[in-house]
Amino acid sequence: MKWYSWATKSRLTPMKTAAKSIKEKLWGIINAIVKNRTNAMAESINAKLKIIKVRAKGFRSETRYKTAIMFYLGGLTLKH
């Protein structure tokens, strides 16, 4: 890759950092393009977990946190 060679020889540290990052993640980038997949679903779930944690303002135990996750993300309701 001409760009990679140029970037790694550059005196610009950000260019070297970008080149290294792209080289390390190249197969992931190629797979995302070829298979037309993203990590959007994982990011969405992560955002929801953060909201659950903020709503509760902390949990006394890991079990209660897991229960809250199952309640909100598992589609459970309080209806009889």
Secondary structure as the mmCIF struct_conf table of DSSP 4:
data_model
#
loop_
_struct_conf.conf_type_id
_struct_conf.id
_struct_conf.beg_label_comp_id
_struct_conf.beg_label_asym_id
_struct_conf.beg_label_seq_id
_struct_conf.end_label_comp_id
_struct_conf.end_label_asym_id
_struct_conf.end_label_seq_id
HELX_RH_AL_P HELX_RH_AL_P1 LYS A 2 LYS A 9
BEND BEND1 ARG A 11 ARG A 11
HELX_RH_AL_P HELX_RH_AL_P2 THR A 13 LYS A 35
TURN_TY1_P TURN_TY1_P1 ASN A 36 ASN A 36
BEND BEND2 ASN A 39 ASN A 39
HELX_RH_AL_P HELX_RH_AL_P3 ALA A 40 ALA A 56
TURN_TY1_P TURN_TY1_P2 LYS A 57 LYS A 57
BEND BEND3 GLY A 58 GLY A 58
BEND BEND4 ARG A 60 SER A 61
HELX_RH_AL_P HELX_RH_AL_P4 GLU A 62 LEU A 73
TURN_TY1_P TURN_TY1_P3 GLY A 74 GLY A 75
BEND BEND5 LEU A 78 LEU A 78
#
